[in-house]
Amino acid sequence: MFREDELSKSKVFEWFLVNQLKAEFFWRDPYKNEVDIILVDKKIVPVEIKYGRVDFSGLLKFMKKFKVNEGFIISPAKEETQKINRKSISVVPAFKFLLNY
């Protein structure tokens, strides 16, 4: 559970990244699984923004449905890569993601 100040930081973090990436698309299914940003250039790139606890479930559902093999989770500082069911999910600090996109 977030305290009020953490919730505010989380919302500002998400708002900042959505605006910096000029995000035009997101995804949500009828079961409320969602991906915060869908970047579309030469390929589809699903991106979740997580200020606190990292949850892969919405990203994995999107990747399976649309046959995407790589996705990202943007965090304040955490960095790791997970391979789940032949899908690669990179957890990347915001500054590194913004430098590359």
PyMOL commands that set and color helices and strands:
alter all, ss='L'
color gray80, all
select helices_A, chain A and resi 4-20+57-65+94-100
alter helices_A, ss='H'
color red, helices_A
select strands_A, chain A and resi 27-28+34-35+37-40+44-49+70-75+80-84+87-93
alter strands_A, ss='S'
color yellow, strands_A
deselect
rebuild
show_as cartoon
